[in-house]
């Protein structure tokens, strides 16, 4: 086929296609972008995490109370059946 593209093994090896040079360049771009954009993203993520925690807490409380009510209902049904 005459293609000069690297094989699958060459691409995924440590010295393969691009090697660590691409990773180093990417990390330099990410690491050096300490502008307000990163702070905005962190603040938005933090706010989202707080909302998720609150929603999870409310949901857990609802599950707990629903389970309690369900168990009480089963107990009363059993007591009605046994007492007849």
PDB file with SEQRES, HELIX, SHEET and CRYST1 records, atoms N, CA, C and O in Angstrom:
SEQRES   1 A   84  UNK UNK UNK UNK UNK UNK UNK UNK UNK UNK UNK UNK UNK          
SEQRES   2 A   84  UNK UNK UNK UNK UNK UNK UNK UNK UNK UNK UNK UNK UNK          
SEQRES   3 A   84  UNK UNK UNK UNK UNK UNK UNK UNK UNK UNK UNK UNK UNK          
SEQRES   4 A   84  UNK UNK UNK UNK UNK UNK UNK UNK UNK UNK UNK UNK UNK          
SEQRES   5 A   84  UNK UNK UNK UNK UNK UNK UNK UNK UNK UNK UNK UNK UNK          
SEQRES   6 A   84  UNK UNK UNK UNK UNK UNK UNK UNK UNK UNK UNK UNK UNK          
SEQRES   7 A   84  UNK UNK UNK UNK UNK UNK                                      
HELIX    1 AA1 UNK A    8  UNK A   12  1                                   5    
HELIX    2 AA2 UNK A   19  UNK A   32  1                                  14    
HELIX    3 AA3 UNK A   36  UNK A   83  1                                  48    
CRYST1    1.000    1.000    1.000  90.00  90.00  90.00 P 1           1          
ATOM      1  N   UNK A   1       0.803  -1.188   0.000  1.00  0.00           N  
ATOM      2  CA  UNK A   1       0.000   0.000   0.000  1.00  0.00           C  
ATOM      3  C   UNK A   1       0.848   1.254   0.000  1.00  0.00           C  
ATOM      4  O   UNK A   1       0.341   2.318  -0.357  1.00  0.00           O  
ATOM      5  N   UNK A   2       2.088   1.186   0.374  1.00  0.00           N  
ATOM      6  CA  UNK A   2       2.994   2.298   0.234  1.00  0.00           C  
ATOM      7  C   UNK A   2       2.802   3.416   1.240  1.00  0.00           C  
ATOM      8  O   UNK A   2       3.364   4.495   1.051  1.00  0.00           O  
ATOM      9  N   UNK A   3       2.042   3.209   2.290  1.00  0.00           N  
ATOM     10  CA  UNK A   3       1.804   4.261   3.272  1.00  0.00           C  
ATOM     11  C   UNK A   3       2.973   4.357   4.232  1.00  0.00           C  
ATOM     12  O   UNK A   3       3.528   3.334   4.634  1.00  0.00           O  
ATOM     13  N   UNK A   4       3.355   5.560   4.604  1.00  0.00           N  
ATOM     14  CA  UNK A   4       4.474   5.767   5.534  1.00  0.00           C  
ATOM     15  C   UNK A   4       3.973   5.995   6.957  1.00  0.00           C  
ATOM     16  O   UNK A   4       4.746   6.389   7.829  1.00  0.00           O  
ATOM     17  N   UNK A   5       2.688   5.752   7.197  1.00  0.00           N  
ATOM     18  CA  UNK A   5       2.117   5.960   8.525  1.00  0.00           C  
ATOM     19  C   UNK A   5       2.662   4.921   9.492  1.00  0.00           C  
ATOM     20  O   UNK A   5       2.916   3.785   9.093  1.00  0.00           O  
ATOM     21  N   UNK A   6       2.844   5.285  10.742  1.00  0.00           N  
ATOM     22  CA  UNK A   6       3.347   4.331  11.726  1.00  0.00           C  
ATOM     23  C   UNK A   6       2.297   3.265  12.041  1.00  0.00           C  
ATOM     24  O   UNK A   6       1.095   3.502  11.924  1.00  0.00           O  
ATOM     25  N   UNK A   7       2.775   2.094  12.442  1.00  0.00           N  
ATOM     26  CA  UNK A   7       1.866   1.011  12.798  1.00  0.00           C  
ATOM     27  C   UNK A   7       1.232   1.289  14.158  1.00  0.00           C  
ATOM     28  O   UNK A   7       1.607   2.237  14.848  1.00  0.00           O  
ATOM     29  N   UNK A   8       0.272   0.453  14.529  1.00  0.00           N  
ATOM     30  CA  UNK A   8      -0.417   0.613  15.808  1.00  0.00           C  
ATOM     31  C   UNK A   8       0.582   0.518  16.955  1.00  0.00           C  
ATOM     32  O   UNK A   8       0.539   1.321  17.887  1.00  0.00           O  
ATOM     33  N   UNK A   9       1.471  -0.451  16.888  1.00  0.00           N  
ATOM     34  CA  UNK A   9       2.467  -0.643  17.937  1.00  0.00           C  
ATOM     35  C   UNK A   9       3.405   0.537  18.066  1.00  0.00           C  
ATOM     36  O   UNK A   9       3.784   0.915  19.175  1.00  0.00           O  
ATOM     37  N   UNK A  10       3.781   1.120  16.942  1.00  0.00           N  
ATOM     38  CA  UNK A  10       4.676   2.273  16.975  1.00  0.00           C  
ATOM     39  C   UNK A  10       3.984   3.497  17.574  1.00  0.00           C  
ATOM     40  O   UNK A  10       4.616   4.298  18.263  1.00  0.00           O  
ATOM     41  N   UNK A  11       2.706   3.634  17.314  1.00  0.00           N  
ATOM     42  CA  UNK A  11       1.980   4.788  17.838  1.00  0.00           C  
ATOM     43  C   UNK A  11       1.852   4.735  19.349  1.00  0.00           C  
ATOM     44  O   UNK A  11       1.901   5.767  20.019  1.00  0.00           O  
ATOM     45  N   UNK A  12       1.687   3.527  19.887  1.00  0.00           N  
ATOM     46  CA  UNK A  12       1.412   3.399  21.317  1.00  0.00           C  
ATOM     47  C   UNK A  12       2.642   3.066  22.146  1.00  0.00           C  
ATOM     48  O   UNK A  12       2.539   2.946  23.367  1.00  0.00           O  
ATOM     49  N   UNK A  13       3.786   2.917  21.527  1.00  0.00           N  
ATOM     50  CA  UNK A  13       4.993   2.646  22.303  1.00  0.00           C  
ATOM     51  C   UNK A  13       5.507   3.943  22.933  1.00  0.00           C  
ATOM     52  O   UNK A  13       5.061   5.033  22.576  1.00  0.00           O  
ATOM     53  N   UNK A  14       6.435   3.817  23.858  1.00  0.00           N  
ATOM     54  CA  UNK A  14       6.955   4.980  24.570  1.00  0.00           C  
ATOM     55  C   UNK A  14       7.688   5.938  23.630  1.00  0.00           C  
ATOM     56  O   UNK A  14       7.622   7.154  23.808  1.00  0.00           O  
ATOM     57  N   UNK A  15       8.377   5.398  22.644  1.00  0.00           N  
ATOM     58  CA  UNK A  15       9.115   6.251  21.723  1.00  0.00           C  
ATOM     59  C   UNK A  15       8.341   6.451  20.425  1.00  0.00           C  
ATOM     60  O   UNK A  15       8.891   6.963  19.450  1.00  0.00           O  
ATOM     61  N   UNK A  16       7.086   6.058  20.404  1.00  0.00           N  
ATOM     62  CA  UNK A  16       6.303   6.024  19.172  1.00  0.00           C  
ATOM     63  C   UNK A  16       5.967   7.376  18.600  1.00  0.00           C  
ATOM     64  O   UNK A  16       6.624   8.375  18.893  1.00  0.00           O  
ATOM     65  N   UNK A  17       4.978   7.396  17.814  1.00  0.00           N  
ATOM     66  CA  UNK A  17       4.526   8.546  17.028  1.00  0.00           C  
ATOM     67  C   UNK A  17       4.362   9.769  17.912  1.00  0.00           C  
ATOM     68  O   UNK A  17       3.451   9.814  18.738  1.00  0.00           O  
ATOM     69  N   UNK A  18       5.204  10.734  17.757  1.00  0.00           N  
ATOM     70  CA  UNK A  18       5.115  11.938  18.566  1.00  0.00           C  
ATOM     71  C   UNK A  18       5.873  11.827  19.867  1.00  0.00           C  
ATOM     72  O   UNK A  18       6.450  12.810  20.332  1.00  0.00           O  
ATOM     73  N   UNK A  19       5.884  10.664  20.455  1.00  0.00           N  
ATOM     74  CA  UNK A  19       6.608  10.449  21.703  1.00  0.00           C  
ATOM     75  C   UNK A  19       6.110  11.352  22.817  1.00  0.00           C  
ATOM     76  O   UNK A  19       4.938  11.726  22.866  1.00  0.00           O  
ATOM     77  N   UNK A  20       7.015  11.688  23.696  1.00  0.00           N  
ATOM     78  CA  UNK A  20       6.677  12.539  24.828  1.00  0.00           C  
ATOM     79  C   UNK A  20       6.704  14.017  24.480  1.00  0.00           C  
ATOM     80  O   UNK A  20       6.276  14.847  25.282  1.00  0.00           O  
ATOM     81  N   UNK A  21       7.202  14.359  23.296  1.00  0.00           N  
ATOM     82  CA  UNK A  21       7.275  15.761  22.896  1.00  0.00           C  
ATOM     83  C   UNK A  21       5.893  16.393  22.851  1.00  0.00           C  
ATOM     84  O   UNK A  21       5.707  17.526  23.295  1.00  0.00           O  
ATOM     85  N   UNK A  22       4.913  15.652  22.306  1.00  0.00           N  
ATOM     86  CA  UNK A  22       3.556  16.179  22.236  1.00  0.00           C  
ATOM     87  C   UNK A  22       2.979  16.390  23.639  1.00  0.00           C  
ATOM     88  O   UNK A  22       2.314  17.393  23.900  1.00  0.00           O  
ATOM     89  N   UNK A  23       3.238  15.442  24.533  1.00  0.00           N  
ATOM     90  CA  UNK A  23       2.742  15.556  25.898  1.00  0.00           C  
ATOM     91  C   UNK A  23       3.359  16.758  26.601  1.00  0.00           C  
ATOM     92  O   UNK A  23       2.671  17.490  27.313  1.00  0.00           O  
ATOM     93  N   UNK A  24       4.659  16.958  26.399  1.00  0.00           N  
ATOM     94  CA  UNK A  24       5.345  18.083  27.031  1.00  0.00           C  
ATOM     95  C   UNK A  24       4.786  19.415  26.539  1.00  0.00           C  
ATOM     96  O   UNK A  24       4.585  20.341  27.324  1.00  0.00           O  
ATOM     97  N   UNK A  25       4.541  19.501  25.243  1.00  0.00           N  
ATOM     98  CA  UNK A  25       3.997  20.748  24.700  1.00  0.00           C  
ATOM     99  C   UNK A  25       2.591  21.013  25.240  1.00  0.00           C  
ATOM    100  O   UNK A  25       2.244  22.153  25.551  1.00  0.00           O  
ATOM    101  N   UNK A  26       1.791  19.960  25.349  1.00  0.00           N  
ATOM    102  CA  UNK A  26       0.437  20.129  25.873  1.00  0.00           C  
ATOM    103  C   UNK A  26       0.476  20.577  27.327  1.00  0.00           C  
ATOM    104  O   UNK A  26      -0.269  21.474  27.719  1.00  0.00           O  
ATOM    105  N   UNK A  27       1.337  19.962  28.127  1.00  0.00           N  
ATOM    106  CA  UNK A  27       1.435  20.322  29.534  1.00  0.00           C  
ATOM    107  C   UNK A  27       1.941  21.752  29.697  1.00  0.00           C  
ATOM    108  O   UNK A  27       1.516  22.451  30.617  1.00  0.00           O  
ATOM    109  N   UNK A  28       2.834  22.198  28.829  1.00  0.00           N  
ATOM    110  CA  UNK A  28       3.315  23.573  28.892  1.00  0.00           C  
ATOM    111  C   UNK A  28       2.192  24.546  28.587  1.00  0.00           C  
ATOM    112  O   UNK A  28       2.084  25.592  29.226  1.00  0.00           O  
ATOM    113  N   UNK A  29       1.357  24.212  27.617  1.00  0.00           N  
ATOM    114  CA  UNK A  29       0.227  25.089  27.286  1.00  0.00           C  
ATOM    115  C   UNK A  29      -0.741  25.169  28.451  1.00  0.00           C  
ATOM    116  O   UNK A  29      -1.191  26.255  28.816  1.00  0.00           O  
ATOM    117  N   UNK A  30      -1.062  24.025  29.034  1.00  0.00           N  
ATOM    118  CA  UNK A  30      -2.023  23.990  30.138  1.00  0.00           C  
ATOM    119  C   UNK A  30      -1.424  24.632  31.377  1.00  0.00           C  
ATOM    120  O   UNK A  30      -2.089  25.414  32.056  1.00  0.00           O  
ATOM    121  N   UNK A  31      -0.178  24.312  31.674  1.00  0.00           N  
ATOM    122  CA  UNK A  31       0.471  24.817  32.874  1.00  0.00           C  
ATOM    123  C   UNK A  31       0.725  26.308  32.844  1.00  0.00           C  
ATOM    124  O   UNK A  31       0.701  26.952  33.893  1.00  0.00           O  
ATOM    125  N   UNK A  32       0.967  26.874  31.681  1.00  0.00           N  
ATOM    126  CA  UNK A  32       1.290  28.289  31.576  1.00  0.00           C  
ATOM    127  C   UNK A  32       0.080  29.186  31.412  1.00  0.00           C  
ATOM    128  O   UNK A  32       0.219  30.409  31.394  1.00  0.00           O  
ATOM    129  N   UNK A  33      -1.102  28.605  31.292  1.00  0.00           N  
ATOM    130  CA  UNK A  33      -2.302  29.431  31.107  1.00  0.00           C  
ATOM    131  C   UNK A  33      -2.930  29.730  32.459  1.00  0.00           C  
ATOM    132  O   UNK A  33      -4.038  29.280  32.752  1.00  0.00           O  
ATOM    133  N   UNK A  34      -2.226  30.481  33.269  1.00  0.00           N  
ATOM    134  CA  UNK A  34      -2.710  30.765  34.619  1.00  0.00           C  
ATOM    135  C   UNK A  34      -3.512  32.060  34.633  1.00  0.00           C  
ATOM    136  O   UNK A  34      -3.433  32.828  35.592  1.00  0.00           O  
ATOM    137  N   UNK A  35      -4.269  32.304  33.595  1.00  0.00           N  
ATOM    138  CA  UNK A  35      -5.072  33.519  33.505  1.00  0.00           C  
ATOM    139  C   UNK A  35      -6.351  33.391  34.314  1.00  0.00           C  
ATOM    140  O   UNK A  35      -6.537  32.429  35.059  1.00  0.00           O  
ATOM    141  N   UNK A  36      -7.216  34.360  34.160  1.00  0.00           N  
ATOM    142  CA  UNK A  36      -8.471  34.349  34.906  1.00  0.00           C  
ATOM    143  C   UNK A  36      -9.418  33.294  34.374  1.00  0.00           C  
ATOM    144  O   UNK A  36     -10.379  32.929  35.051  1.00  0.00           O  
ATOM    145  N   UNK A  37      -9.164  32.795  33.173  1.00  0.00           N  
ATOM    146  CA  UNK A  37     -10.023  31.760  32.602  1.00  0.00           C  
ATOM    147  C   UNK A  37     -10.018  30.521  33.487  1.00  0.00           C  
ATOM    148  O   UNK A  37     -11.067  29.937  33.756  1.00  0.00           O  
ATOM    149  N   UNK A  38      -8.840  30.127  33.936  1.00  0.00           N  
ATOM    150  CA  UNK A  38      -8.721  28.937  34.773  1.00  0.00           C  
ATOM    151  C   UNK A  38      -9.430  29.168  36.106  1.00  0.00           C  
ATOM    152  O   UNK A  38     -10.083  28.261  36.622  1.00  0.00           O  
ATOM    153  N   UNK A  39      -9.311  30.346  36.657  1.00  0.00           N  
ATOM    154  CA  UNK A  39     -10.003  30.665  37.903  1.00  0.00           C  
ATOM    155  C   UNK A  39     -11.506  30.630  37.733  1.00  0.00           C  
ATOM    156  O   UNK A  39     -12.225  30.174  38.622  1.00  0.00           O  
ATOM    157  N   UNK A  40     -11.989  31.112  36.591  1.00  0.00           N  
ATOM    158  CA  UNK A  40     -13.426  31.078  36.318  1.00  0.00           C  
ATOM    159  C   UNK A  40     -13.924  29.651  36.209  1.00  0.00           C  
ATOM    160  O   UNK A  40     -15.000  29.321  36.708  1.00  0.00           O  
ATOM    161  N   UNK A  41     -13.143  28.806  35.558  1.00  0.00           N  
ATOM    162  CA  UNK A  41     -13.527  27.406  35.395  1.00  0.00           C  
ATOM    163  C   UNK A  41     -13.563  26.708  36.754  1.00  0.00           C  
ATOM    164  O   UNK A  41     -14.487  25.949  37.045  1.00  0.00           O  
ATOM    165  N   UNK A  42     -12.558  26.969  37.575  1.00  0.00           N  
ATOM    166  CA  UNK A  42     -12.525  26.358  38.902  1.00  0.00           C  
ATOM    167  C   UNK A  42     -13.702  26.817  39.755  1.00  0.00           C  
ATOM    168  O   UNK A  42     -14.291  26.018  40.484  1.00  0.00           O  
ATOM    169  N   UNK A  43     -14.046  28.099  39.668  1.00  0.00           N  
ATOM    170  CA  UNK A  43     -15.170  28.620  40.440  1.00  0.00           C  
ATOM    171  C   UNK A  43     -16.484  27.992  39.982  1.00  0.00           C  
ATOM    172  O   UNK A  43     -17.332  27.649  40.805  1.00  0.00           O  
ATOM    173  N   UNK A  44     -16.651  27.844  38.674  1.00  0.00           N  
ATOM    174  CA  UNK A  44     -17.872  27.230  38.148  1.00  0.00           C  
ATOM    175  C   UNK A  44     -17.956  25.764  38.555  1.00  0.00           C  
ATOM    176  O   UNK A  44     -19.029  25.275  38.909  1.00  0.00           O  
ATOM    177  N   UNK A  45     -16.831  25.069  38.505  1.00  0.00           N  
ATOM    178  CA  UNK A  45     -16.815  23.668  38.897  1.00  0.00           C  
ATOM    179  C   UNK A  45     -17.115  23.519  40.385  1.00  0.00           C  
ATOM    180  O   UNK A  45     -17.823  22.597  40.790  1.00  0.00           O  
ATOM    181  N   UNK A  46     -16.581  24.420  41.191  1.00  0.00           N  
ATOM    182  CA  UNK A  46     -16.824  24.374  42.626  1.00  0.00           C  
ATOM    183  C   UNK A  46     -18.298  24.606  42.928  1.00  0.00           C  
ATOM    184  O   UNK A  46     -18.872  23.928  43.779  1.00  0.00           O  
ATOM    185  N   UNK A  47     -18.912  25.561  42.235  1.00  0.00           N  
ATOM    186  CA  UNK A  47     -20.330  25.831  42.442  1.00  0.00           C  
ATOM    187  C   UNK A  47     -21.168  24.633  42.009  1.00  0.00           C  
ATOM    188  O   UNK A  47     -22.140  24.277  42.675  1.00  0.00           O  
ATOM    189  N   UNK A  48     -20.795  24.019  40.902  1.00  0.00           N  
ATOM    190  CA  UNK A  48     -21.506  22.835  40.433  1.00  0.00           C  
ATOM    191  C   UNK A  48     -21.376  21.679  41.400  1.00  0.00           C  
ATOM    192  O   UNK A  48     -22.328  20.926  41.606  1.00  0.00           O  
ATOM    193  N   UNK A  49     -20.202  21.533  41.995  1.00  0.00           N  
ATOM    194  CA  UNK A  49     -19.986  20.469  42.963  1.00  0.00           C  
ATOM    195  C   UNK A  49     -20.846  20.687  44.205  1.00  0.00           C  
ATOM    196  O   UNK A  49     -21.400  19.736  44.755  1.00  0.00           O  
ATOM    197  N   UNK A  50     -20.954  21.925  44.640  1.00  0.00           N  
ATOM    198  CA  UNK A  50     -21.794  22.230  45.795  1.00  0.00           C  
ATOM    199  C   UNK A  50     -23.254  21.892  45.533  1.00  0.00           C  
ATOM    200  O   UNK A  50     -23.942  21.356  46.401  1.00  0.00           O  
ATOM    201  N   UNK A  51     -23.721  22.211  44.330  1.00  0.00           N  
ATOM    202  CA  UNK A  51     -25.100  21.891  43.969  1.00  0.00           C  
ATOM    203  C   UNK A  51     -25.308  20.381  43.907  1.00  0.00           C  
ATOM    204  O   UNK A  51     -26.346  19.877  44.336  1.00  0.00           O  
ATOM    205  N   UNK A  52     -24.337  19.667  43.380  1.00  0.00           N  
ATOM    206  CA  UNK A  52     -24.450  18.214  43.283  1.00  0.00           C  
ATOM    207  C   UNK A  52     -24.481  17.575  44.666  1.00  0.00           C  
ATOM    208  O   UNK A  52     -25.238  16.633  44.903  1.00  0.00           O  
ATOM    209  N   UNK A  53     -23.659  18.087  45.574  1.00  0.00           N  
ATOM    210  CA  UNK A  53     -23.656  17.558  46.937  1.00  0.00           C  
ATOM    211  C   UNK A  53     -24.999  17.796  47.616  1.00  0.00           C  
ATOM    212  O   UNK A  53     -25.519  16.916  48.301  1.00  0.00           O  
ATOM    213  N   UNK A  54     -25.559  18.992  47.423  1.00  0.00           N  
ATOM    214  CA  UNK A  54     -26.852  19.309  48.030  1.00  0.00           C  
ATOM    215  C   UNK A  54     -27.941  18.406  47.467  1.00  0.00           C  
ATOM    216  O   UNK A  54     -28.776  17.903  48.220  1.00  0.00           O  
ATOM    217  N   UNK A  55     -27.943  18.197  46.171  1.00  0.00           N  
ATOM    218  CA  UNK A  55     -28.946  17.336  45.552  1.00  0.00           C  
ATOM    219  C   UNK A  55     -28.801  15.898  46.038  1.00  0.00           C  
ATOM    220  O   UNK A  55     -29.801  15.226  46.292  1.00  0.00           O  
ATOM    221  N   UNK A  56     -27.568  15.422  46.169  1.00  0.00           N  
ATOM    222  CA  UNK A  56     -27.331  14.060  46.646  1.00  0.00           C  
ATOM    223  C   UNK A  56     -27.794  13.906  48.088  1.00  0.00           C  
ATOM    224  O   UNK A  56     -28.346  12.869  48.456  1.00  0.00           O  
ATOM    225  N   UNK A  57     -27.574  14.919  48.895  1.00  0.00           N  
ATOM    226  CA  UNK A  57     -27.998  14.871  50.290  1.00  0.00           C  
ATOM    227  C   UNK A  57     -29.514  14.806  50.405  1.00  0.00           C  
ATOM    228  O   UNK A  57     -30.053  14.015  51.179  1.00  0.00           O  
ATOM    229  N   UNK A  58     -30.193  15.635  49.635  1.00  0.00           N  
ATOM    230  CA  UNK A  58     -31.661  15.635  49.661  1.00  0.00           C  
ATOM    231  C   UNK A  58     -32.192  14.298  49.172  1.00  0.00           C  
ATOM    232  O   UNK A  58     -33.133  13.752  49.749  1.00  0.00           O  
ATOM    233  N   UNK A  59     -31.596  13.768  48.113  1.00  0.00           N  
ATOM    234  CA  UNK A  59     -32.041  12.485  47.567  1.00  0.00           C  
ATOM    235  C   UNK A  59     -31.822  11.355  48.560  1.00  0.00           C  
ATOM    236  O   UNK A  59     -32.678  10.482  48.703  1.00  0.00           O  
ATOM    237  N   UNK A  60     -30.698  11.359  49.240  1.00  0.00           N  
ATOM    238  CA  UNK A  60     -30.420  10.328  50.236  1.00  0.00           C  
ATOM    239  C   UNK A  60     -31.428  10.389  51.376  1.00  0.00           C  
ATOM    240  O   UNK A  60     -31.873   9.352  51.867  1.00  0.00           O  
ATOM    241  N   UNK A  61     -31.787  11.585  51.797  1.00  0.00           N  
ATOM    242  CA  UNK A  61     -32.774  11.740  52.861  1.00  0.00           C  
ATOM    243  C   UNK A  61     -34.134  11.214  52.414  1.00  0.00           C  
ATOM    244  O   UNK A  61     -34.839  10.577  53.197  1.00  0.00           O  
ATOM    245  N   UNK A  62     -34.508  11.477  51.161  1.00  0.00           N  
ATOM    246  CA  UNK A  62     -35.784  10.982  50.642  1.00  0.00           C  
ATOM    247  C   UNK A  62     -35.798   9.460  50.578  1.00  0.00           C  
ATOM    248  O   UNK A  62     -36.805   8.831  50.904  1.00  0.00           O  
ATOM    249  N   UNK A  63     -34.694   8.873  50.163  1.00  0.00           N  
ATOM    250  CA  UNK A  63     -34.607   7.412  50.102  1.00  0.00           C  
ATOM    251  C   UNK A  63     -34.727   6.829  51.501  1.00  0.00           C  
ATOM    252  O   UNK A  63     -35.423   5.835  51.712  1.00  0.00           O  
ATOM    253  N   UNK A  64     -34.046   7.452  52.452  1.00  0.00           N  
ATOM    254  CA  UNK A  64     -34.072   6.960  53.830  1.00  0.00           C  
ATOM    255  C   UNK A  64     -35.487   7.008  54.405  1.00  0.00           C  
ATOM    256  O   UNK A  64     -35.949   6.038  55.006  1.00  0.00           O  
ATOM    257  N   UNK A  65     -36.172   8.135  54.220  1.00  0.00           N  
ATOM    258  CA  UNK A  65     -37.529   8.249  54.770  1.00  0.00           C  
ATOM    259  C   UNK A  65     -38.495   7.339  54.031  1.00  0.00           C  
ATOM    260  O   UNK A  65     -39.390   6.762  54.648  1.00  0.00           O  
ATOM    261  N   UNK A  66     -38.331   7.196  52.717  1.00  0.00           N  
ATOM    262  CA  UNK A  66     -39.198   6.299  51.948  1.00  0.00           C  
ATOM    263  C   UNK A  66     -39.017   4.856  52.358  1.00  0.00           C  
ATOM    264  O   UNK A  66     -39.986   4.100  52.435  1.00  0.00           O  
ATOM    265  N   UNK A  67     -37.789   4.471  52.620  1.00  0.00           N  
ATOM    266  CA  UNK A  67     -37.515   3.105  53.068  1.00  0.00           C  
ATOM    267  C   UNK A  67     -38.140   2.861  54.427  1.00  0.00           C  
ATOM    268  O   UNK A  67     -38.714   1.799  54.667  1.00  0.00           O  
ATOM    269  N   UNK A  68     -38.036   3.825  55.309  1.00  0.00           N  
ATOM    270  CA  UNK A  68     -38.613   3.696  56.641  1.00  0.00           C  
ATOM    271  C   UNK A  68     -40.128   3.519  56.564  1.00  0.00           C  
ATOM    272  O   UNK A  68     -40.695   2.655  57.232  1.00  0.00           O  
ATOM    273  N   UNK A  69     -40.772   4.339  55.748  1.00  0.00           N  
ATOM    274  CA  UNK A  69     -42.225   4.239  55.585  1.00  0.00           C  
ATOM    275  C   UNK A  69     -42.597   2.883  54.987  1.00  0.00           C  
ATOM    276  O   UNK A  69     -43.570   2.260  55.411  1.00  0.00           O  
ATOM    277  N   UNK A  70     -41.831   2.434  54.014  1.00  0.00           N  
ATOM    278  CA  UNK A  70     -42.104   1.147  53.376  1.00  0.00           C  
ATOM    279  C   UNK A  70     -41.970  -0.015  54.335  1.00  0.00           C  
ATOM    280  O   UNK A  70     -42.788  -0.934  54.316  1.00  0.00           O  
ATOM    281  N   UNK A  71     -40.947   0.016  55.174  1.00  0.00           N  
ATOM    282  CA  UNK A  71     -40.752  -1.063  56.147  1.00  0.00           C  
ATOM    283  C   UNK A  71     -41.891  -1.072  57.159  1.00  0.00           C  
ATOM    284  O   UNK A  71     -42.391  -2.137  57.520  1.00  0.00           O  
ATOM    285  N   UNK A  72     -42.306   0.109  57.620  1.00  0.00           N  
ATOM    286  CA  UNK A  72     -43.434   0.182  58.556  1.00  0.00           C  
ATOM    287  C   UNK A  72     -44.706  -0.368  57.924  1.00  0.00           C  
ATOM    288  O   UNK A  72     -45.482  -1.051  58.594  1.00  0.00           O  
ATOM    289  N   UNK A  73     -44.929  -0.081  56.646  1.00  0.00           N  
ATOM    290  CA  UNK A  73     -46.117  -0.571  55.954  1.00  0.00           C  
ATOM    291  C   UNK A  73     -46.100  -2.096  55.875  1.00  0.00           C  
ATOM    292  O   UNK A  73     -47.119  -2.746  56.107  1.00  0.00           O  
ATOM    293  N   UNK A  74     -44.929  -2.665  55.545  1.00  0.00           N  
ATOM    294  CA  UNK A  74     -44.812  -4.115  55.462  1.00  0.00           C  
ATOM    295  C   UNK A  74     -45.071  -4.746  56.828  1.00  0.00           C  
ATOM    296  O   UNK A  74     -45.741  -5.775  56.919  1.00  0.00           O  
ATOM    297  N   UNK A  75     -44.548  -4.139  57.883  1.00  0.00           N  
ATOM    298  CA  UNK A  75     -44.767  -4.674  59.232  1.00  0.00           C  
ATOM    299  C   UNK A  75     -46.240  -4.675  59.601  1.00  0.00           C  
ATOM    300  O   UNK A  75     -46.745  -5.654  60.151  1.00  0.00           O  
ATOM    301  N   UNK A  76     -46.935  -3.579  59.300  1.00  0.00           N  
ATOM    302  CA  UNK A  76     -48.366  -3.518  59.628  1.00  0.00           C  
ATOM    303  C   UNK A  76     -49.159  -4.523  58.797  1.00  0.00           C  
ATOM    304  O   UNK A  76     -50.105  -5.125  59.306  1.00  0.00           O  
ATOM    305  N   UNK A  77     -48.803  -4.713  57.555  1.00  0.00           N  
ATOM    306  CA  UNK A  77     -49.487  -5.704  56.721  1.00  0.00           C  
ATOM    307  C   UNK A  77     -49.268  -7.105  57.279  1.00  0.00           C  
ATOM    308  O   UNK A  77     -50.194  -7.917  57.294  1.00  0.00           O  
ATOM    309  N   UNK A  78     -48.065  -7.392  57.733  1.00  0.00           N  
ATOM    310  CA  UNK A  78     -47.756  -8.691  58.306  1.00  0.00           C  
ATOM    311  C   UNK A  78     -48.533  -8.903  59.603  1.00  0.00           C  
ATOM    312  O   UNK A  78     -49.067  -9.986  59.846  1.00  0.00           O  
ATOM    313  N   UNK A  79     -48.591  -7.854  60.437  1.00  0.00           N  
ATOM    314  CA  UNK A  79     -49.319  -7.960  61.696  1.00  0.00           C  
ATOM    315  C   UNK A  79     -50.809  -8.203  61.451  1.00  0.00           C  
ATOM    316  O   UNK A  79     -51.434  -8.986  62.166  1.00  0.00           O  
ATOM    317  N   UNK A  80     -51.379  -7.535  60.444  1.00  0.00           N  
ATOM    318  CA  UNK A  80     -52.789  -7.743  60.109  1.00  0.00           C  
ATOM    319  C   UNK A  80     -53.032  -9.189  59.680  1.00  0.00           C  
ATOM    320  O   UNK A  80     -54.036  -9.790  60.062  1.00  0.00           O  
ATOM    321  N   UNK A  81     -52.129  -9.740  58.898  1.00  0.00           N  
ATOM    322  CA  UNK A  81     -52.292 -11.094  58.389  1.00  0.00           C  
ATOM    323  C   UNK A  81     -52.132 -12.126  59.502  1.00  0.00           C  
ATOM    324  O   UNK A  81     -52.858 -13.120  59.530  1.00  0.00           O  
ATOM    325  N   UNK A  82     -51.194 -11.902  60.415  1.00  0.00           N  
ATOM    326  CA  UNK A  82     -50.921 -12.849  61.498  1.00  0.00           C  
ATOM    327  C   UNK A  82     -52.042 -12.815  62.525  1.00  0.00           C  
ATOM    328  O   UNK A  82     -52.408 -13.856  63.071  1.00  0.00           O  
ATOM    329  N   UNK A  83     -52.590 -11.646  62.797  1.00  0.00           N  
ATOM    330  CA  UNK A  83     -53.596 -11.521  63.855  1.00  0.00           C  
ATOM    331  C   UNK A  83     -54.958 -12.076  63.439  1.00  0.00           C  
ATOM    332  O   UNK A  83     -55.797 -12.280  64.317  1.00  0.00           O  
ATOM    333  N   UNK A  84     -55.227 -12.328  62.180  1.00  0.00           N  
ATOM    334  CA  UNK A  84     -56.538 -12.852  61.742  1.00  0.00           C  
ATOM    335  C   UNK A  84     -56.677 -14.303  62.006  1.00  0.00           C  
ATOM    336  O   UNK A  84     -57.714 -14.890  61.698  1.00  0.00           O  
TER     337      UNK A  84                                                      
END                                                                             
